[in-house]
Amino acid sequence: MITRKSFAGILAAGLTLASSHAFAQSDDAAPPAEVIKVATNALEQDNIAGIAMARIENGEVVWTGYWGEQSPGIPVTADTAFNTASVAKTIIAETVLRLSDQGKMSLDDPITDHYKHPDLGDDPRYATLTPRILLSHQAALKNWPWNYDDDRMAFTGTPGTGQLSYSGEGVEIVMRYLEARFGKTYPELAEEVVFEPLGVEGIAVGREDWLEGRVSEPRGGDGTVYPPFTGSGSGGLLAIGNYTAADNLYATAPGYAQLLIKLIEGEGLSQEMQAERAALLSSSPDEMGYFCIAEADDCPDPIGFGVGWGLFGEPDRTVLNHGGNDFAEHAQVYFIPETREGLVLFVNGGNAFPTGIDLILAVDPELRMAKHFDALIKRMREAEGG
């Protein structure tokens, strides 16, 4: 999610230093020269320690690239796991879509039948909440409790009207609902419903044992280096077994690329449910990041959310995207069903959203989603006087 506050942060000027970090690749083909150039230059910023990318064309990984360091003296490789922040929300979306497709639940089942939120449960509007409404960010909720003056969640309007209001806590409500309904932890459900049937490895919805020694060190926007598994700028470490559905997804670039390929191919999901995923459910004329200020021919249409995925329309393709931005990481993942292409981009660094968009434009200069965000970044820089 990109708020005005987060944009102000990502656009703060970064200090630079000389870097000896070199490009490395796996057995796949090398990235295009322009991608290598942008990534190499990005490492000159002291807020970026490492980058991993995987490009999908025609349903296959055609190139991968790794730049910088996982930690001092250890280069980023295909085995490096990145904290991908809000990309976590894509996993619970896929879990719900598949459970619904299997007839074990419905996207429109009432949340209140199985889970009562301590702040919201007594409000009559809570009875209207469903997985569809919450995962498409139209529940009239702010992002987290600390976005309210009293640190308690509350409705800001009527849920289900199609007005987009991005909420991580709303996604957490879906997670607690699933756990209560199915009597299993969320990691167990994700493994059983998504990872195992699709044969996907290299992704964890929280801190797991296999991640030890493989996680990139968080690098703050001001260049501060944090220990692996630092969960926020306050410096607290995530314990083994800690998990959420809205944040702190750990993934390798090849692992997440493997997932995107399965989504492109429609494996394990009916055509009807794939259409549900890509149907526009919410949008906003004033939510930062969801209105376009680029030239008209460069604007995606529509811009908004389906079930768990951001939607960016073009005349002949629809981009299904999710980003992740936090104090020390940036991620962008997307896939395009019509053209069977996609991209995984993980950056080990804060204030890195502009770099992420530069890298996406280096991959696909005509992608309207990237042009939209590029225009918004430029407008915010002008507003900041930078």
C-alpha positions as CSV (number, residue, x, y, z in Angstrom):
1,M,0.0,0.0,0.0
2,I,1.3,3.5,-0.9
3,T,0.1,6.2,1.4
4,R,1.0,9.9,1.2
5,K,3.1,9.4,4.3
6,S,5.0,6.4,2.7
7,F,5.5,8.4,-0.5
8,A,7.0,11.2,1.4
9,G,9.4,8.7,3.0
10,I,10.4,6.9,-0.2
11,L,11.1,10.2,-1.9
12,A,13.5,11.5,0.7
13,A,17.0,12.0,-0.8
14,G,19.4,9.2,0.0
15,L,23.1,9.4,0.6
16,T,25.4,7.6,-1.8
17,L,28.6,5.6,-1.4
18,A,30.9,3.7,-3.7
19,S,29.9,0.1,-4.2
20,S,31.8,-2.9,-5.3
21,H,28.7,-5.1,-5.5
22,A,28.5,-7.0,-8.8
23,F,25.8,-8.6,-10.8
24,A,25.4,-12.3,-10.5
25,Q,23.0,-14.7,-12.3
26,S,21.9,-18.3,-12.1
27,D,21.8,-20.7,-15.1
28,D,19.0,-18.6,-16.7
29,A,19.8,-16.0,-19.3
30,A,21.2,-12.6,-18.3
31,P,18.8,-9.7,-17.8
32,P,18.6,-7.0,-20.5
33,A,21.4,-4.5,-20.4
34,E,19.1,-1.7,-19.2
35,V,18.0,-3.7,-16.2
36,I,21.6,-4.5,-15.3
37,K,22.4,-0.8,-15.6
38,V,19.5,0.4,-13.4
39,A,20.1,-2.3,-10.8
40,T,23.9,-1.6,-10.6
41,N,23.3,2.1,-10.2
42,A,20.7,1.5,-7.5
43,L,23.4,-0.2,-5.4
44,E,25.2,3.1,-5.2
45,Q,22.4,4.3,-2.9
46,D,23.2,3.4,0.7
47,N,19.5,2.5,1.4
48,I,19.7,-0.5,-1.0
49,A,21.8,-3.5,-0.1
50,G,20.6,-6.1,-2.6
51,I,18.2,-6.9,-5.4
52,A,16.7,-10.1,-6.9
53,M,14.6,-10.3,-10.0
54,A,13.0,-13.1,-12.1
55,R,11.3,-12.4,-15.4
56,I,8.5,-14.6,-16.8
57,E,7.6,-14.7,-20.5
58,N,5.3,-17.2,-22.1
59,G,4.8,-18.9,-18.8
60,E,8.5,-19.6,-18.2
61,V,11.3,-17.9,-16.3
62,V,13.5,-16.4,-19.1
63,W,16.0,-14.6,-17.0
64,T,17.0,-14.0,-13.4
65,G,19.4,-11.5,-11.8
66,Y,20.9,-10.9,-8.4
67,W,22.8,-7.9,-7.3
68,G,24.4,-6.8,-4.0
69,E,24.7,-8.5,-0.7
70,Q,22.5,-10.6,1.5
71,S,24.7,-9.6,4.4
72,P,28.3,-8.3,4.6
73,G,30.5,-10.6,2.4
74,I,27.6,-12.8,1.3
75,P,26.1,-12.0,-2.1
76,V,22.5,-12.2,-3.0
77,T,21.7,-15.4,-4.8
78,A,18.8,-17.6,-5.9
79,D,18.8,-18.9,-2.3
80,T,18.4,-15.5,-0.6
81,A,15.0,-15.0,1.0
82,F,13.7,-11.5,1.2
83,N,11.1,-10.0,3.5
84,T,8.5,-9.0,0.9
85,A,6.2,-7.1,3.3
86,S,2.6,-6.7,2.0
87,V,3.1,-9.2,-0.9
88,A,2.1,-11.5,2.0
89,K,-1.5,-10.6,1.1
90,T,-1.4,-12.5,-2.1
91,I,-1.0,-15.8,-0.3
92,I,-4.1,-15.5,1.8
93,A,-6.0,-14.4,-1.3
94,E,-4.9,-17.5,-3.1
95,T,-5.8,-19.6,0.0
96,V,-9.3,-18.2,0.1
97,L,-9.9,-18.5,-3.6
98,R,-8.9,-22.1,-3.6
99,L,-10.9,-23.0,-0.5
100,S,-13.9,-21.3,-2.1
101,D,-13.3,-23.1,-5.4
102,Q,-13.3,-26.4,-3.5
103,G,-16.7,-25.7,-2.0
104,K,-15.3,-25.5,1.5
105,M,-16.4,-21.9,2.0
106,S,-17.7,-18.9,0.0
107,L,-16.2,-15.6,-0.8
108,D,-19.5,-14.1,0.6
109,D,-19.7,-16.0,3.9
110,P,-20.2,-13.7,6.9
111,I,-17.0,-13.3,8.9
112,T,-19.0,-12.9,12.1
113,D,-20.2,-16.6,11.9
114,H,-16.7,-17.7,13.0
115,Y,-14.7,-14.7,14.3
116,K,-15.6,-11.6,16.3
117,H,-13.0,-8.8,16.2
118,P,-12.5,-7.3,19.6
119,D,-12.8,-3.7,18.4
120,L,-15.4,-4.1,15.6
121,G,-17.5,-7.1,16.5
122,D,-20.3,-5.2,18.3
123,D,-20.8,-2.7,15.5
124,P,-23.8,-3.7,13.3
125,R,-21.6,-3.1,10.2
126,Y,-19.3,-6.0,11.2
127,A,-22.1,-8.4,10.3
128,T,-21.8,-7.3,6.7
129,L,-18.1,-8.2,6.4
130,T,-17.1,-11.1,4.1
131,P,-13.8,-12.4,2.7
132,R,-14.6,-10.8,-0.6
133,I,-15.2,-7.4,1.0
134,L,-12.1,-7.5,3.2
135,L,-9.7,-8.9,0.6
136,S,-10.7,-6.2,-1.9
137,H,-10.2,-3.5,0.7
138,Q,-13.7,-2.1,0.7
139,A,-14.4,-2.7,4.4
140,A,-14.2,1.0,5.3
141,L,-11.3,0.4,7.7
142,K,-8.0,2.1,8.1
143,N,-4.8,0.2,7.6
144,W,-3.9,-0.7,11.3
145,P,-5.1,0.2,14.8
146,W,-2.3,2.7,15.2
147,N,-3.8,4.8,12.4
148,Y,-6.6,5.7,14.8
149,D,-6.2,8.2,17.6
150,D,-7.2,5.7,20.2
151,D,-5.4,2.7,18.6
152,R,-8.6,0.9,18.1
153,M,-10.1,-0.2,14.8
154,A,-13.3,1.4,13.8
155,F,-15.4,1.7,10.6
156,T,-15.0,5.0,8.7
157,G,-18.1,4.4,6.5
158,T,-20.2,1.6,5.1
159,P,-18.5,-1.6,4.0
160,G,-19.1,-3.1,0.6
161,T,-19.8,0.0,-1.4
162,G,-16.7,-0.4,-3.7
163,Q,-14.8,2.5,-2.1
164,L,-11.2,1.4,-1.7
165,S,-9.7,1.8,1.8
166,Y,-6.5,-0.3,2.1
167,S,-6.4,-2.2,5.4
168,G,-3.9,-4.7,6.6
169,E,-6.0,-5.3,9.7
170,G,-8.8,-6.3,7.4
171,V,-6.7,-9.0,5.9
172,E,-5.7,-10.2,9.4
173,I,-9.4,-10.5,10.2
174,V,-9.8,-13.0,7.3
175,M,-6.8,-14.9,8.6
176,R,-8.4,-15.3,12.1
177,Y,-11.7,-16.2,10.5
178,L,-10.0,-19.0,8.5
179,E,-8.2,-20.4,11.6
180,A,-11.4,-20.4,13.6
181,R,-13.5,-22.0,10.8
182,F,-11.1,-24.7,9.8
183,G,-9.3,-25.4,13.2
184,K,-5.8,-25.0,11.7
185,T,-3.1,-22.3,11.8
186,Y,-2.8,-20.1,8.8
187,P,0.7,-21.5,7.9
188,E,-0.9,-25.0,7.9
189,L,-3.7,-23.8,5.6
190,A,-1.4,-22.0,3.2
191,E,0.8,-25.1,3.0
192,E,-2.2,-27.5,2.6
193,V,-4.2,-25.4,0.1
194,V,-1.5,-23.4,-1.9
195,F,2.1,-24.4,-1.6
196,E,1.9,-28.2,-1.5
197,P,-0.7,-28.7,-4.2
198,L,1.1,-26.3,-6.5
199,G,4.5,-27.7,-5.7
200,V,5.8,-24.3,-4.7
201,E,8.9,-24.0,-2.4
202,G,10.9,-21.1,-1.2
203,I,8.0,-19.1,0.4
204,A,7.1,-18.8,4.1
205,V,4.3,-16.9,5.6
206,G,6.4,-16.2,8.7
207,R,9.7,-17.0,10.3
208,E,10.5,-20.7,9.8
209,D,13.6,-22.8,10.6
210,W,14.7,-23.2,6.9
211,L,15.1,-19.4,6.6
212,E,18.0,-19.3,9.1
213,G,21.2,-18.0,7.3
214,R,19.3,-17.2,4.1
215,V,17.5,-14.0,4.9
216,S,18.7,-10.6,3.6
217,E,19.6,-8.0,6.2
218,P,17.1,-5.2,6.3
219,R,18.5,-1.9,5.2
220,G,16.6,1.2,6.3
221,G,15.9,4.2,4.2
222,D,18.6,6.1,6.0
223,G,21.2,3.3,5.5
224,T,20.8,1.8,8.9
225,V,21.5,-2.0,8.8
226,Y,19.2,-4.2,11.0
227,P,19.6,-7.9,11.9
228,P,17.7,-10.4,9.8
229,F,14.1,-10.9,10.9
230,T,13.7,-7.4,12.2
231,G,10.0,-6.7,11.9
232,S,9.9,-3.0,12.1
233,G,11.9,0.2,12.4
234,S,11.6,-0.2,16.2
235,G,14.1,-3.0,16.0
236,G,12.1,-5.9,17.4
237,L,12.9,-9.3,16.0
238,L,10.3,-11.8,14.7
239,A,10.4,-15.0,16.7
240,I,10.4,-18.4,15.1
241,G,6.8,-19.3,14.4
242,N,5.6,-15.7,14.2
243,Y,3.3,-15.2,11.2
244,T,0.8,-12.8,9.8
245,A,-1.3,-12.8,6.6
246,A,-0.7,-9.1,5.8
247,D,3.0,-8.6,6.2
248,N,6.5,-10.2,6.6
249,L,6.2,-12.8,3.8
250,Y,9.7,-14.3,3.2
251,A,10.4,-15.6,-0.3
252,T,13.2,-16.3,-2.7
253,A,12.8,-14.8,-6.2
254,P,12.7,-18.3,-7.9
255,G,10.2,-19.5,-5.3
256,Y,7.8,-16.7,-5.9
257,A,8.3,-16.9,-9.7
258,Q,7.3,-20.5,-9.4
259,L,4.1,-19.4,-7.8
260,L,3.4,-16.8,-10.5
261,I,3.8,-19.4,-13.2
262,K,1.2,-21.6,-11.5
263,L,-1.2,-18.7,-11.4
264,I,-0.6,-17.9,-15.0
265,E,-1.3,-21.4,-16.0
266,G,-4.4,-21.5,-13.8
267,E,-3.3,-24.6,-12.0
268,G,-5.7,-25.8,-9.3
269,L,-8.3,-23.0,-9.9
270,S,-11.3,-23.0,-12.1
271,Q,-11.8,-20.5,-14.9
272,E,-14.7,-19.1,-12.9
273,M,-12.6,-18.4,-9.8
274,Q,-9.8,-17.0,-11.9
275,A,-12.4,-14.5,-13.3
276,E,-13.4,-13.7,-9.7
277,R,-9.8,-12.9,-8.9
278,A,-9.5,-10.5,-11.8
279,A,-12.9,-8.7,-11.4
280,L,-12.7,-5.1,-10.2
281,L,-14.4,-4.8,-6.8
282,S,-13.0,-1.5,-5.4
283,S,-11.5,1.7,-6.6
284,S,-11.0,5.3,-5.3
285,P,-10.7,8.7,-6.8
286,D,-8.7,10.0,-3.8
287,E,-6.8,7.0,-2.3
288,M,-3.1,7.7,-3.0
289,G,-1.9,5.4,-5.7
290,Y,-5.3,4.5,-7.1
291,F,-6.0,7.6,-9.3
292,C,-3.9,8.4,-12.3
293,I,-2.1,11.6,-13.1
294,A,-0.1,10.4,-16.0
295,E,-0.9,11.3,-19.6
296,A,-4.3,9.8,-20.6
297,D,-2.7,7.3,-23.0
298,D,-0.4,6.1,-20.2
299,C,-3.1,5.6,-17.5
300,P,-4.3,2.1,-16.5
301,D,-8.0,1.7,-16.7
302,P,-9.3,0.4,-14.3
303,I,-7.1,0.9,-11.3
304,G,-8.3,-0.9,-8.1
305,F,-8.6,-4.2,-6.3
306,G,-10.1,-7.6,-7.0
307,V,-9.8,-10.4,-4.5
308,G,-6.4,-9.8,-2.9
309,W,-4.7,-8.4,-6.1
310,G,-4.4,-4.9,-7.4
311,L,-5.8,-4.6,-10.9
312,F,-4.3,-2.3,-13.6
313,G,-6.1,-2.5,-16.9
314,E,-4.8,-1.9,-20.4
315,P,-6.5,-2.2,-23.8
316,D,-5.3,-5.8,-24.4
317,R,-4.1,-7.0,-20.9
318,T,-4.8,-6.8,-17.2
319,V,-1.9,-6.6,-14.8
320,L,-2.5,-8.4,-11.4
321,N,0.0,-6.8,-9.0
322,H,0.9,-6.5,-5.4
323,G,3.6,-4.4,-3.9
324,G,5.3,-4.4,-0.5
325,N,6.8,-1.4,1.1
326,D,8.2,-1.2,4.6
327,F,10.9,0.4,6.7
328,A,13.7,-1.7,5.1
329,E,12.2,-3.6,2.1
330,H,10.4,-3.1,-1.2
331,A,8.8,-5.7,-3.4
332,Q,6.8,-5.8,-6.6
333,V,5.2,-8.9,-8.1
334,Y,2.8,-9.1,-11.0
335,F,1.4,-11.4,-13.7
336,I,-0.6,-10.9,-16.8
337,P,-2.9,-13.8,-17.8
338,E,-3.5,-12.7,-21.4
339,T,0.2,-12.6,-22.3
340,R,1.5,-15.2,-19.8
341,E,4.2,-12.9,-18.5
342,G,5.2,-11.7,-15.0
343,L,7.9,-10.3,-12.8
344,V,9.3,-10.8,-9.4
345,L,11.3,-7.9,-7.9
346,F,12.6,-7.9,-4.4
347,V,14.7,-5.1,-3.0
348,N,16.6,-5.3,0.3
349,G,16.1,-1.6,1.3
350,G,13.8,1.1,2.5
351,N,12.6,4.1,0.5
352,A,13.1,2.0,-2.6
353,F,9.8,2.4,-4.4
354,P,11.2,4.7,-7.0
355,T,14.0,2.3,-7.7
356,G,11.5,-0.5,-8.1
357,I,9.5,1.4,-10.6
358,D,12.7,2.3,-12.6
359,L,13.5,-1.4,-12.7
360,I,10.0,-2.4,-13.9
361,L,10.2,0.3,-16.6
362,A,13.6,-1.2,-17.7
363,V,11.9,-4.5,-18.1
364,D,8.7,-3.2,-19.8
365,P,8.8,0.5,-20.8
366,E,5.2,0.3,-22.0
367,L,3.6,-1.1,-18.8
368,R,0.9,1.4,-17.9
369,M,1.0,0.4,-14.2
370,A,4.7,1.5,-14.0
371,K,4.0,4.7,-16.0
372,H,1.2,5.5,-13.6
373,F,3.4,5.1,-10.5
374,D,6.3,6.9,-12.2
375,A,4.1,10.0,-12.8
376,L,2.9,9.8,-9.2
377,I,6.4,9.6,-7.9
378,K,7.5,12.6,-10.0
379,R,4.4,14.6,-8.7
380,M,5.3,13.8,-5.1
381,R,8.9,14.8,-5.7
382,E,7.7,18.1,-7.0
383,A,5.5,18.6,-4.0
384,E,8.5,17.8,-1.7
385,G,10.6,20.3,-3.6
386,G,13.0,17.6,-4.7
